[in-house]
Amino acid sequence: MGALEALLRWDAAARDGLTTHHTPVLDAIMLTLTMIGRGGAVWIVLAAVAVACDRRRLRAAARVVLIILLTYATIDGVLKPIFARARPFDAVADVRVVGTRPTTYSFPSGHAAMAFGGAIGLMAIWPRQVWLLGLAFAIAVSRIYVGVHYPLDVLVGGLVGGAIGWGVVRWLPAD
């Protein structure tokens, strides 16, 4: 068995492990996390809150929006079409989906990418607010739980989004 085969087997097994224990309460929590992460909405709202609290943060908040836009363009416009990985519910017959079934490809996860990119952009505004990374992680994991991504989709999405967030924060000053 090659390295790629082993990685994909691990990916499928990890997805199975993360999606087998559903409860109504956990379903509601994970679906809520997935919904607030859609399109980077939570990060844009938090950037708007930062501006509402201090108008001097307008440029830094605009950077967060730029991170979300660049991440979306990179993931959905470039990477998903290149890799064209089927969603778990399209590849495996008995996958339980909580909520809607996306029509785009699975790899990498746009939710995870925008979550980590947005969190890094906001941490440049609020440096000690590490809960932002916790929220990003929870949104990313929710995508596996609701049955629309594999762990590898989320891991790579988070890395891509984090790199875009870091790059924008590093190379585009807020002041």
N, C-alpha and C positions, 0 to 999 in steps of 0.2 A: 504494500500500500504506500502510495506516495504521500508527500507532505500535504499537498492540497486536499487529497482525499481524507486524510486524517483530520485536517482542520474542518472540513465540511461535515464530517461525522460528529466531531465535537460540537459544532454549531447546531446541528439538528438535535443532538442529545441535550444540550443546554436549553434549547428552545422548549423541548418536551418537558424538561424539569421545571421550567419557569411558567409553564402554562397549564399544568395539571391540577392545581389546587385553587379552584375558583370558589368564591363566596359572594353573595350579593353585595356586601359592604365593600369588599376589595374590588369587585367589578365597578362599583360606582366611583371609588377613589381613582382607580386607574383610568377609567373613561374620562373623568374630570381632568386628570393630568394630561391625557392625550388631547382633549379639547382645548385647554388653555395654551398648549404648545403649538397648535395649528397655525401655520403661517408666521410663527414667531410672535404671536399676539401678546403673550404675557410679557415679553421683553420690551416690546414697543410701548405697552401700557406703563411698565415700570420706568422706562426712559421718559415718558411724559410726566410721570409723578416726580421724577428728579428735576425736571424743568419747572414744574409747578412749585416745587419747594425752593428753587433757586434758579432764577432766569440765566445766571452765568453758566449754567450747565447745558445750555442749548446746543452748543457745538459738540459736546461729549455725547449728548442724547442723539444727535444727528448721526454720529459715528455708529451708534448701536443700530440705527435703522439701516445704515450702509452695510454693516456686517450682515444683517438679516438678508438684505437684497443680494449681496455678493454670494452668500451661502446658498440661497435659493437658486441663483443662476448656475453656480458650480455644481450643485447636487442634481437638480432636476434638469438643467439644460445641458450638462456635459456628462457627468459620471453615470447617472442612471441609464441613459441611452447606450452608453458604451458597454456596461456590464449586463444590462437587461436581465437581471435575476428575477425569477418569479417570486411572488409573495408566498408565504407559507401556506395560506389557504388555497392557493392555486396549485401548489406542488404536492401537498399532503391532503388526503381525502378527509380525515377526521379532525381538522384544525377548528377549534372553537374561536369565533370572532366576536368580540364585544364591541358593539358600535358598527360603524360603517366599514366597508371594504374599499380601500383605495384602489384607483385604477392605474396608478403609475407603478414602475418597477420597485423592487424591494431594496436594492443595494446601491448606495448606502442610504441610511435613514436621514431624511431631511429634518424630521422633528429633532433627532439627536444632534444633528449638525447645528441647527438654529439655536437649540437649547444651550449648547456649550459656547457657541459664538456669542450669543446674547448675554450669557452669564459673564463671560470675560469682558465684554464691552461695558457692562454695568459695574463690574468690580473695579474698573478704571475710575468710575464715578464714586463708588462706595467701596473703598479698598478692604475694609475689615468685614464685609458682609459675606462670609463664606457660605451662608445658607443659600446663596444664589447658585453655587455649584451643586449643592444638595438638591435643589429644585431641578436643575438641569439633569442630574442623574436620575431623579424620580420620573421626569418626563420621558427620558430615554428608555428606562426599564418598562414604563407603561406600554410602550410600543410592542415590546415582546409579549407582555402579559395579555394584551388585547388581541393578539394573534396575527398581527400584520407585519412583523419583522422577525428576523433571526438575530441572535446576539451579535454576530459578526457585522451585520448591517448597522447596528446601533454603535458598536465599538468604532468602526471606521467612520461613520457619520460624525460621532463626537470628536474624533481626532481631526477630521477635515474642518469642521466648524470651529473647533478650538484654535486650529492653526490660522484660519481666516480671521477670527476675532483677535488673536494675538498680533497678527500682522497689521491689521488696521489700527489697533491701539498703539502699536510700536511706531508705525510709520506715518500716522496722521495725527499730529498733536491736537489736543482738545482746546488749547488756549493760544 
